[in-house]
Amino acid sequence: MSSAVMDAITIMWQGMAGVMVVMGVLSLVVAGLAKTGKKDK
């Protein structure tokens, strides 16, 4: 029982970490595009 709960928590944390990484990368890309767009203008 506890092993199944631990597995679920591990999978959930991995999913949350993946989402945070993707959001971080997207925010960096958006920030980079915004800076380059302002420079072009």
LOMARBA-164705 format. One record per atom (N, C-alpha, C): residue in one letter; atom name; x, y, z. Coordinates in Angstrom, 1 decimal, always signed. Example, Ala and Ser with C-alpha at 12.3 -4.5 7.8 and 13.67 -1.06 7.14 Angstrom:
% LOMARBA-164705
+------+------+--------+--------+--------+
: type : atom :     xx :     yy :     zz :
+------+------+--------+--------+--------+
:    a :    N :  +13.2 :   -5.7 :   +7.8 :
:    a :   CA :  +12.3 :   -4.5 :   +7.8 :
:    a :    C :  +13.2 :   -3.3 :   +7.8 :
:    s :    N :  +12.8 :   -2.2 :   +7.1 :
:    s :   CA :  +13.7 :   -1.1 :   +7.1 :
:    s :    C :  +12.9 :   +0.0 :   +7.9 :
+------+------+--------+--------+--------+
This chain:
% LOMARBA-164705
+------+------+--------+--------+--------+
: type : atom :     xx :     yy :     zz :
+------+------+--------+--------+--------+
:    m :    N :   +0.8 :   -1.2 :   +0.0 :
:    m :   CA :   +0.0 :   +0.0 :   +0.0 :
:    m :    C :   +0.9 :   +1.3 :   +0.0 :
:    s :    N :   +1.8 :   +1.3 :   +0.9 :
:    s :   CA :   +2.7 :   +2.5 :   +1.0 :
:    s :    C :   +3.6 :   +2.6 :   -0.2 :
:    s :    N :   +4.0 :   +1.5 :   -0.8 :
:    s :   CA :   +4.9 :   +1.6 :   -1.9 :
:    s :    C :   +4.1 :   +2.2 :   -3.1 :
:    a :    N :   +2.8 :   +1.8 :   -3.2 :
:    a :   CA :   +2.0 :   +2.3 :   -4.3 :
:    a :    C :   +1.8 :   +3.8 :   -4.1 :
:    v :    N :   +1.6 :   +4.3 :   -2.9 :
:    v :   CA :   +1.5 :   +5.7 :   -2.6 :
:    v :    C :   +2.8 :   +6.4 :   -3.0 :
:    m :    N :   +3.9 :   +5.9 :   -2.6 :
:    m :   CA :   +5.2 :   +6.5 :   -2.9 :
:    m :    C :   +5.4 :   +6.6 :   -4.4 :
:    d :    N :   +5.0 :   +5.5 :   -5.1 :
:    d :   CA :   +5.2 :   +5.6 :   -6.6 :
:    d :    C :   +4.3 :   +6.7 :   -7.1 :
:    a :    N :   +3.1 :   +6.8 :   -6.6 :
:    a :   CA :   +2.2 :   +7.9 :   -7.1 :
:    a :    C :   +2.8 :   +9.3 :   -6.9 :
:    i :    N :   +3.3 :   +9.4 :   -5.6 :
:    i :   CA :   +3.9 :  +10.7 :   -5.3 :
:    i :    C :   +5.1 :  +11.0 :   -6.2 :
:    t :    N :   +5.9 :  +10.0 :   -6.4 :
:    t :   CA :   +7.1 :  +10.2 :   -7.3 :
:    t :    C :   +6.7 :  +10.6 :   -8.7 :
:    i :    N :   +5.7 :   +9.9 :   -9.2 :
:    i :   CA :   +5.2 :  +10.2 :  -10.6 :
:    i :    C :   +4.7 :  +11.7 :  -10.6 :
:    m :    N :   +3.9 :  +12.0 :   -9.6 :
:    m :   CA :   +3.3 :  +13.3 :   -9.5 :
:    m :    C :   +4.4 :  +14.4 :   -9.5 :
:    w :    N :   +5.4 :  +14.2 :   -8.6 :
:    w :   CA :   +6.5 :  +15.2 :   -8.5 :
:    w :    C :   +7.2 :  +15.3 :   -9.8 :
:    q :    N :   +7.5 :  +14.2 :  -10.5 :
:    q :   CA :   +8.2 :  +14.2 :  -11.8 :
:    q :    C :   +7.3 :  +15.0 :  -12.8 :
:    g :    N :   +6.0 :  +14.8 :  -12.8 :
:    g :   CA :   +5.1 :  +15.6 :  -13.7 :
:    g :    C :   +5.2 :  +17.1 :  -13.4 :
:    m :    N :   +5.1 :  +17.4 :  -12.1 :
:    m :   CA :   +5.2 :  +18.8 :  -11.7 :
:    m :    C :   +6.5 :  +19.4 :  -12.1 :
:    a :    N :   +7.6 :  +18.7 :  -11.9 :
:    a :   CA :   +8.9 :  +19.2 :  -12.3 :
:    a :    C :   +9.0 :  +19.4 :  -13.8 :
:    g :    N :   +8.4 :  +18.5 :  -14.5 :
:    g :   CA :   +8.4 :  +18.6 :  -16.0 :
:    g :    C :   +7.6 :  +19.9 :  -16.4 :
:    v :    N :   +6.5 :  +20.1 :  -15.8 :
:    v :   CA :   +5.7 :  +21.3 :  -16.1 :
:    v :    C :   +6.4 :  +22.5 :  -15.8 :
:    m :    N :   +7.1 :  +22.6 :  -14.6 :
:    m :   CA :   +7.8 :  +23.8 :  -14.2 :
:    m :    C :   +9.0 :  +24.1 :  -15.2 :
:    v :    N :   +9.7 :  +23.0 :  -15.7 :
:    v :   CA :  +10.8 :  +23.2 :  -16.6 :
:    v :    C :  +10.2 :  +23.7 :  -17.9 :
:    v :    N :   +9.1 :  +23.2 :  -18.4 :
:    v :   CA :   +8.6 :  +23.6 :  -19.7 :
:    v :    C :   +8.1 :  +25.1 :  -19.6 :
:    m :    N :   +7.5 :  +25.4 :  -18.4 :
:    m :   CA :   +7.0 :  +26.8 :  -18.2 :
:    m :    C :   +8.2 :  +27.8 :  -18.2 :
:    g :    N :   +9.3 :  +27.3 :  -17.5 :
:    g :   CA :  +10.5 :  +28.2 :  -17.4 :
:    g :    C :  +11.1 :  +28.4 :  -18.8 :
:    v :    N :  +11.2 :  +27.3 :  -19.6 :
:    v :   CA :  +11.8 :  +27.5 :  -20.9 :
:    v :    C :  +10.9 :  +28.4 :  -21.8 :
:    l :    N :   +9.6 :  +28.2 :  -21.7 :
:    l :   CA :   +8.7 :  +29.0 :  -22.5 :
:    l :    C :   +8.8 :  +30.5 :  -22.1 :
:    s :    N :   +8.9 :  +30.8 :  -20.8 :
:    s :   CA :   +9.0 :  +32.1 :  -20.3 :
:    s :    C :  +10.3 :  +32.8 :  -20.8 :
:    l :    N :  +11.4 :  +32.0 :  -20.8 :
:    l :   CA :  +12.7 :  +32.5 :  -21.3 :
:    l :    C :  +12.6 :  +32.8 :  -22.8 :
:    v :    N :  +12.0 :  +31.9 :  -23.6 :
:    v :   CA :  +11.8 :  +32.1 :  -25.0 :
:    v :    C :  +11.0 :  +33.4 :  -25.3 :
:    v :    N :   +9.9 :  +33.5 :  -24.5 :
:    v :   CA :   +9.0 :  +34.7 :  -24.7 :
:    v :    C :   +9.8 :  +36.0 :  -24.4 :
:    a :    N :  +10.6 :  +35.9 :  -23.3 :
:    a :   CA :  +11.4 :  +37.1 :  -22.9 :
:    a :    C :  +12.4 :  +37.4 :  -23.9 :
:    g :    N :  +13.0 :  +36.4 :  -24.5 :
:    g :   CA :  +14.0 :  +36.6 :  -25.5 :
:    g :    C :  +13.4 :  +37.2 :  -26.8 :
:    l :    N :  +12.3 :  +36.7 :  -27.2 :
:    l :   CA :  +11.6 :  +37.2 :  -28.4 :
:    l :    C :  +11.2 :  +38.6 :  -28.1 :
:    a :    N :  +10.7 :  +38.9 :  -26.9 :
:    a :   CA :  +10.3 :  +40.3 :  -26.6 :
:    a :    C :  +11.5 :  +41.3 :  -26.7 :
:    k :    N :  +12.6 :  +40.8 :  -26.2 :
:    k :   CA :  +13.8 :  +41.7 :  -26.2 :
:    k :    C :  +14.2 :  +41.9 :  -27.7 :
:    t :    N :  +14.3 :  +40.8 :  -28.5 :
:    t :   CA :  +14.7 :  +41.0 :  -29.9 :
:    t :    C :  +13.7 :  +41.8 :  -30.7 :
:    g :    N :  +12.4 :  +41.6 :  -30.3 :
:    g :   CA :  +11.4 :  +42.4 :  -31.0 :
:    g :    C :  +11.5 :  +43.9 :  -30.7 :
:    k :    N :  +11.8 :  +44.2 :  -29.5 :
:    k :   CA :  +12.0 :  +45.6 :  -29.1 :
:    k :    C :  +13.3 :  +46.2 :  -29.8 :
:    k :    N :  +14.3 :  +45.4 :  -29.9 :
:    k :   CA :  +15.5 :  +45.9 :  -30.6 :
:    k :    C :  +15.3 :  +46.1 :  -32.0 :
:    d :    N :  +14.5 :  +45.2 :  -32.7 :
:    d :   CA :  +14.3 :  +45.4 :  -34.1 :
:    d :    C :  +13.5 :  +46.7 :  -34.3 :
:    k :    N :  +12.5 :  +47.0 :  -33.4 :
:    k :   CA :  +11.8 :  +48.2 :  -33.6 :
:    k :    C :  +12.6 :  +49.4 :  -33.2 :
+------+------+--------+--------+--------+
